[in-house]
Structure formats: C-alpha cells, structure tokens
Amino acid sequence: MAESQEKEQPRRRQARGERRIAQLLEAAASVFCTTGYTAASTNAIAREAGVSPGTLYQFFPNKEAIAIELGDRLMHEMRDTFGEALAPVDPATPLEEAVAAAVDRFIAFNCDHPVFFALMHGPDIPGHIAEEHDALHATLLARIEGLLSSLLPDSSPADLARTAHMCLGLYKAGLELVLGHEGAERDAYVQELKNVLIRYLEPLVGDRLGRDDSGAGAVTAL
C-alpha cells in the first residue's frame, strides 16, 4: 500500500507540472498575439497565466524557452494538419472541392492557433524556431510539388517548384487577410482565397481533376 502511494505521488506531481506548463503556454500565446514576441516579457506571461514570475521560472528560464516549446508543439500539430489537408483524394473530385477542403483545414488550424502566424512570421523569433519553420516550409513545398507532378506530368522540375511556391505564397498572403478579420468578413476572405487558388490552378490542371476515371489512382489535394 505504502509503495503504491509512493509511486502515485510522482505521477500526480508530473500531471500538475504538465497542467502548469500548458497554462503558461496558453498565456504566452495570448501575450505573443497581443504584443508580439519582441515586446513580450516573462512578467506579462506570468500575469496572464495568473501565477507569480517565480512559478514561471520553475518551468522556463526565459521567454525564448517558452516560445521554443510553444513553437515545437505548434509545428508538430501543423505537420499533422497538412498531412490531413494533403491527403489523397479521388480524381473524380472537382478542383474547387479539393482546394476548398485543403484550405479549410489550414485555415482552421491558423484560426485556432493565431499565435502560429504571429510567432513564425515575427521580426525577431528565436533561431531554433526559425530553423524548424524553414524545415516545415520545405517539407510542405515538397508535398505540393509531389501533388503538382501528378497533375502536371509534362512540367519541368523548375516549373513545378515555381508553381508550388506560388500556391504557398498565395495562401500565406491570403491568410494574413483572413486572420485580420472576423465573422462574416473573415468567411468572405476565405472564399476569396479559395477563388484565387482555383483560378490560378484551373488552366494548369485542366480536366485532370473532376473526372470519373475508373481504376485511376488517387491524387493529392492542395
């Protein structure tokens, strides 16, 4: 009985510590969105979390460590998101539907986690986060190029890379507008973003999507 209690106590302490870390990260996300990373302070994060600065320092030595932990968790979740958003779809799926499904998944992630955009595109983010974001960006581009190679089999590698960069660039430009609005106006900007991507891809893809070709392999949604 005593041995069981001894084992349970460390687990409870660990659970409390994990809850406290989650509380601090949530507070940091709010502060980073409000003030930006550069102007944020550990005192402001502790105040937002409702704890003393001393409590914060039990878990993180400085705001950079907080940003790195938050960034790592967000990028892990983002990888899961684009894994779902770029999942195979039936070739019979119309281009409009394929683009809309992918954009909706990415937008949902960014709207649920606005700090991702604020942190990853800020002027003074920690070097570790910048490196991880660059790796994520490269992986995402590679996935888009893989999609395009199946839809544009006659295109050169340079053309595929250029088109992938354009798709991602258009999305990121539209995302900033989406995050800058709320409610019905945000929904309108999401639809405009979908329209831009569809109109850009439509003349390139032609009739390779939206066909009911029995036996054809699945392709991947942007």
N, C-alpha and C positions, 0 to 999 in steps of 0.2 A: 504493500500500500504506500509506504513512505517512498519507495523507489519510483513508483508511478507518479507521485506528486512532484518529485524532483525532476522528472522528465517533462512534466506538463508545464512547469514554471518557465523554462527557457522558450518553449513554444509560444506561450502567452506573451512573453516579452517581445519575441520576434514579431508576432502578429501586431502588437501595439506599435512597434517600431515601423512596420510596413504601412500601417494606417497613418502614422505621423508623417512619413515620407510622402505618401500620396496627398495628404493635406497640404504640405509645404509646396509640392509641385503644382498643385491646383492653384494655390495662391500666387506662385511665381508666374504661372501662365497668365493670370489676370493682370499682374503688375507689368509684365513684359508687353502685353497688348496695350495697356493704358499709357505707359511712359516710354516704351522701347527698352531694349536691353541696356543700352549705354547709360541711360538716366536711372535705371532701376538700382535699388540698394537692398542689402540683406535686411536692413531695418524695415523698409517698406514691405518686403515679402513677409517678414515675421508679423508685422502689424496686420497685414491682410489675412494671414493664417490664424490670427488671434493667439499667438504664442510670444514668448519673450525671445529676444535675439540669442540669449544663451541656449534656449531649447533648439533653435535653428542650428546653431554651431555644433550641437551634439551629432548632427546628421550630415551637415555640409560645411566645409571650411570657408566657402565664399560663394558669391553669386555665379561665378563661372562653373563651379562644380554642379550647382543647381541646374544651370542652363544645359550643361552636357548631359546630365541624367535625363532631363526632360526631353532634350533633342533626341537622345538614343531611343527612348520609349516611343516618341512620335514617329521616328523614321522606321522603326520596326513595324508599327501599325500601318504606316504608309505603304510599306512593301506588301503587306497583306492586302491592302486596298487595291493597289494596281495589279496584284496577282488576280484578284477577282474582276477588276474592270477590264483587264486584257485577256480574259478567259476566252476559249474557243466559242464561236457562235456558228450556227447553221448558215451555209451560203445562201439559203433562201431568205435570210433576214435582210430587209431593206437597209440601205446605208443609213437613212435617217434614224431608224430604230437602233442600229448598232452604235452610232455615235452618241445618241441620246442616253443609252444605257451606261456607256462608259463615262460620259461627262457627269451624269447624275451621281455615280459612285464617287468620283473625285471631288465633286462639289460638296457632297455630303460630308466627306472627311474634313475638308477645309473649313466648312461652316461649323462643324462640331469642334474643331480644334483651330480657331483663328490664330492662336499663338504660333502654329507651324509656319504660316506665311510671315508673321512678324519676326520670328526668330531666324528663319532661314534666309530672309532677304534683307535683314537689317545691315547697317553700315559697319557694325563693329562686333560681329559674332565671334565666339571663340574659335580658334583654329581647328580644334578637333571636330566641331560641328560642321565647319566649312568643308573639311575633308570628307566627312561622312555624307554630307549633302551632295558633293560633287560625285561621289561614288553612286549614290542613289540616282542622280540625274543621268549618269552614263548608263546605268542599268535600264532605266526607263526608256532612254533613247534607243538602246539596243532592242528592247522589246517592240517598240514602234517600228523600227526598221525591219524586224522579222515579219511583222504583220504586212508591211508595205511590199516586201519581197514576194509574198504570196499573191498579193493583189496586183502588183505591177511587175510581172516576171521579165519584161523586156527592159526594165530600167537599169541603169548602171549603178554601182555602189555609191558613187558620188551623188547621183540624183536621189537615191533612196535616203541617204544621210541628210541631204538638203531638205527633202520633204518632211522627214521626221523632225528635224529642227524647227521647221515652220509650224507643224502641228503643235508641238510642245510650246513654242513661243506664242502662238495664237491663244492657246489655253491659258498660259500664265498671264498674258496681258488681259484677257477677259476675266480671269479670276480676281485680279485686283479691283476691277469694277464691280464684280459680284459682291465681294466682301465689303465694299464701300457703301452698300445699300441694304435695305431690309424690306421684309414683307413683299408686297406685290411688285415693287420696283426691282427687288433682287430677282424674283422669278422672271421678270421681263428680261433682265440682263443675262440670266442663264439661257433663256431661249435664244437671245441674240448670239450668244457664244456658240450654241449648237448650230445655228444657221450659218455662221461664218465658217465653221469647220466643214459642214456639209457642202457648202458652195465651193470651198477650196478643193475638197476631195472628189466631188462628183465627176468633174471632167477627167480626172486622173483614173478613177476606179472604173468608170463606165458602167457596164452591166455585169461586172464580176460579182457583185452582191445583189441580192434580191431575186436570184434565180432558183428555181426548184430543180436542181440537177441531182437526180437520184444517184447515189453512190459516190458523190463528190465529198472530199474531205472537208472538215470544218476549218474555218479561218478564224482569225482573232479580231475582236472588236478593238477599235482605238480607245 
